[in-house]
Amino acid sequence: MTLTIGGDMPVHRLGFGAMRLTGGPERSTGIEIARRAVELGVTFIDTADSYDLGDNEALLAEALHPYPEDLVIATKGGQVNLGRDWIPLGRPEYLRQQAELSLRRLRVEWIDLYQLHRIDPTVPLADQLGALRILMEEGKVRHIGLSEVSVGQLDAAAAIAPIASVQNRYSVADRASEDVLDYCERHGIAFIPWLPVARTTTQADDPLATVAARHGCTRTQVALSWLLHRSAVIVPIPGTSARAHLEENVAAAQLSLSADDMELLSTIASG
């Protein structure tokens, strides 16, 4: 299962979210997990400048640089984490500064996919997207993406700069972004769900457990496989700091769900 992001970046559709590689596990463990993900065939890794003040990006470079030719690394800018609070910060000068720092930490000449982590409501959208478009025109950013946006915001952004991806929260149990996914399908935009395995009931007869029992796999694998079956533009990015969990997640790409499975799982949906 592959998807070509932006028309020129083919990736395997089961990606990896790197957020949990820093800030908790030993650094050697984070490096081991990043390398194992690539060994298992992952070709799309998602990070952000705000994950542990940029150390997440630095760890990926330490683990994987020089990068395999087929590896696409996406990062994000435009949001800061001050303790418990996440604050959008979309001033053009800040976005440029953060992109330059990401280039340095990742040890790359350009960022494959640079995503606006959040739209800053205090800064005109044209200024935020304009800054990213200039970076793209300068060759420092290959493609632009957005995170946590509505259809209206996505449509407005697309009028300012080409949008290659959208990263919204979405899972079998959380489909509030269904309309955004539909928009992405119509326009050939990659849809990268974060929190792709939302919590559901743990009862033995819930749909995830029922389908998992049919296939002899885990509930998490069913949830990830559902995303891959739901749309050809979806690239889930489950994250973990455990090798066994990583291997379980990647194996979900081999799971084939039937029409009956998909119909049963659709009963989980929330708006």
C-alpha positions in Angstrom: 0.0 0.0 0.0 1.6 3.2 -1.2 0.6 6.8 -1.6 2.5 9.6 -3.5 2.4 12.8 -1.5 2.5 16.0 -3.4 2.8 14.1 -6.7 6.5 13.1 -6.2 7.0 11.5 -2.8 5.9 7.9 -2.7 5.5 6.4 0.8 4.3 3.3 2.4 0.9 4.1 3.9 1.7 2.9 7.4 3.9 5.6 8.7 5.5 6.4 12.1 4.9 9.2 14.6 8.2 10.0 16.3 6.8 12.2 19.2 7.2 9.5 21.9 10.9 8.8 21.0 12.0 11.6 23.3 11.0 13.0 26.7 10.5 9.5 28.2 12.6 6.6 27.1 16.4 6.4 27.2 17.9 8.1 24.1 19.4 4.8 23.0 15.9 3.3 23.0 14.5 6.1 20.9 17.3 5.7 18.4 16.8 1.9 18.3 13.0 2.4 17.6 13.6 4.9 14.8 16.1 2.5 13.1 13.8 -0.5 13.6 10.9 1.4 12.0 13.0 1.9 8.8 14.1 -1.7 8.9 10.5 -2.8 8.9 9.8 -0.8 5.8 8.5 2.5 7.2 9.2 5.3 4.7 7.2 8.2 6.3 8.1 9.6 9.7 6.4 12.5 11.3 8.0 14.9 13.9 7.7 18.6 14.9 9.9 21.4 16.1 7.9 21.6 19.3 8.5 18.0 20.4 10.9 18.3 23.3 12.1 21.7 22.0 13.5 20.3 18.8 15.3 17.3 20.3 12.9 14.9 18.6 14.2 16.1 15.2 17.8 15.9 16.4 17.3 12.3 17.6 15.9 11.3 14.2 19.0 12.8 12.5 21.3 11.0 15.0 19.5 7.7 14.4 19.0 7.8 10.6 21.3 10.4 8.9 22.3 9.9 6.2 18.7 9.1 5.3 17.6 6.3 3.0 16.7 7.7 -0.4 13.1 6.6 0.0 12.5 8.0 3.5 10.2 11.0 3.8 10.5 13.0 7.0 7.7 15.5 7.8 8.0 18.1 10.5 5.8 20.9 11.8 6.2 24.5 12.9 3.8 27.1 14.2 3.1 25.9 17.7 4.9 26.1 21.0 4.6 24.0 24.1 5.1 25.9 27.3 4.6 23.3 30.0 1.1 22.0 29.6 -0.2 24.5 27.1 0.1 24.3 23.3 0.0 27.8 21.8 -0.3 28.6 18.1 2.4 31.0 16.9 2.2 31.8 13.2 4.1 35.0 12.7 6.0 34.8 9.4 9.4 35.6 11.0 8.8 32.8 13.6 7.8 30.2 11.0 11.0 31.0 9.0 13.2 30.8 12.1 11.7 27.5 13.1 12.0 26.1 9.6 15.7 27.1 9.5 16.2 25.4 12.9 14.5 22.3 11.7 16.7 22.1 8.6 19.7 22.3 10.9 18.5 19.7 13.4 17.4 17.2 10.7 20.7 17.9 8.8 18.9 18.3 5.5 19.0 20.9 2.7 15.2 20.9 2.4 12.3 19.7 4.4 10.2 17.1 2.5 6.9 18.1 4.1 6.6 21.1 6.3 3.3 21.4 8.1 1.7 24.3 9.8 1.2 22.8 13.2 -1.8 25.0 14.0 -3.4 28.0 12.3 -2.7 31.1 14.5 -6.0 33.0 14.8 -4.1 36.2 15.6 -2.2 36.2 12.3 -3.7 36.5 8.8 -3.8 33.1 7.1 -2.2 34.7 4.0 0.8 35.7 6.1 1.3 32.3 7.5 0.9 30.4 4.3 2.8 33.1 2.4 5.8 32.5 4.7 5.7 28.7 3.9 5.3 29.4 0.2 8.4 31.6 0.2 10.3 28.8 1.9 9.1 26.4 -0.8 10.1 28.8 -3.6 13.6 29.1 -2.0 13.9 25.3 -2.1 14.0 24.9 1.7 10.6 23.2 1.8 9.5 20.6 -0.8 5.8 20.5 0.1 3.4 22.3 2.5 0.9 20.6 4.9 -1.7 21.7 7.5 -2.7 20.3 10.8 -6.1 20.5 12.6 -8.0 22.4 10.0 -11.6 22.7 8.8 -12.8 22.4 5.2 -13.2 26.1 5.0 -9.6 26.7 6.3 -8.2 24.1 3.9 -10.0 25.7 1.0 -8.7 29.1 1.9 -5.2 27.9 2.4 -5.2 26.1 -1.0 -6.0 29.4 -2.7 -2.7 30.7 -1.2 -0.3 27.8 -1.6 -0.4 24.2 -2.8 -1.4 21.9 0.0 0.0 18.4 -0.1 -1.2 17.0 3.3 -3.6 17.5 6.2 -3.0 16.1 9.6 -6.2 16.0 11.7 -7.2 13.8 14.6 -9.2 10.8 13.2 -9.8 7.2 14.0 -12.4 4.5 13.8 -13.9 5.9 16.9 -13.4 9.6 16.1 -14.6 10.8 12.8 -15.3 14.5 13.4 -12.9 15.2 10.4 -14.9 13.1 8.0 -15.7 16.1 5.8 -12.0 17.1 5.7 -11.1 13.6 4.7 -13.6 13.7 1.9 -12.1 17.0 0.7 -8.7 15.5 0.7 -9.9 12.5 -1.4 -11.5 14.8 -4.0 -8.3 16.9 -4.3 -5.6 14.2 -4.0 -4.3 15.5 -0.6 -2.7 13.1 1.8 -4.7 12.7 5.0 -2.4 11.9 8.0 -4.5 11.0 11.1 -2.9 11.7 14.4 -4.2 9.7 17.4 -5.1 7.0 14.9 -6.0 4.5 17.7 -8.4 6.3 19.9 -9.7 4.5 23.0 -13.0 2.7 22.8 -14.8 0.3 25.1 -12.8 -2.6 26.3 -15.7 -5.0 26.4 -15.0 -8.4 24.8 -18.0 -8.1 22.4 -17.2 -4.6 21.1 -16.6 -4.4 17.3 -12.9 -4.0 17.5 -12.6 -7.1 19.7 -14.9 -9.1 17.5 -13.0 -8.3 14.4 -9.7 -8.9 16.1 -10.9 -12.3 17.3 -11.9 -13.2 13.7 -8.4 -12.5 12.4 -6.3 -13.6 15.4 -4.8 -10.1 15.8 -5.0 -7.2 18.2 -7.6 -4.4 18.5 -4.9 -1.9 17.7 -4.1 -3.7 14.4 -7.7 -3.7 13.5 -8.0 0.0 14.2 -5.0 0.8 12.0 -6.1 -1.6 9.2 -9.5 0.1 9.2 -7.8 3.4 8.4 -5.9 1.9 5.6 -9.1 0.4 4.2 -11.2 3.5 4.8 -9.4 5.7 2.2 -6.4 5.4 -0.2 -5.2 8.9 0.8 -4.9 8.0 4.5 -1.4 7.6 6.0 -1.7 6.6 9.7 1.3 7.6 11.9 1.0 5.5 15.1 3.8 6.2 17.6 5.4 4.2 20.3 8.6 3.8 22.3 8.4 0.0 22.5 9.9 -2.3 19.9 7.2 -4.9 20.2 4.4 -2.3 19.8 6.2 -0.9 16.8 6.3 -4.3 15.1 2.7 -5.0 16.0 1.7 -1.6 14.4 3.6 -2.2 11.2 2.2 -5.7 10.8 -1.3 -4.1 10.6 -0.6 -3.2 7.0 -0.8 -6.9 6.1 -4.3 -7.3 7.6 -7.1 -7.6 5.1 -10.5 -6.6 6.4 -13.7 -7.9 4.7 -16.8 -5.9 3.8 -18.5 -7.4 6.8 -15.6 -6.3 9.1 -15.8 -2.8 7.8 -19.6 -2.7 8.2 -19.3 -3.9 11.8 -16.6 -1.4 12.6 -18.7 1.5 11.1 -21.0 1.1 14.1 -18.3 2.5 16.4 -18.4 5.9 14.6 -18.8 9.1 16.5 -19.3 12.5 15.0 
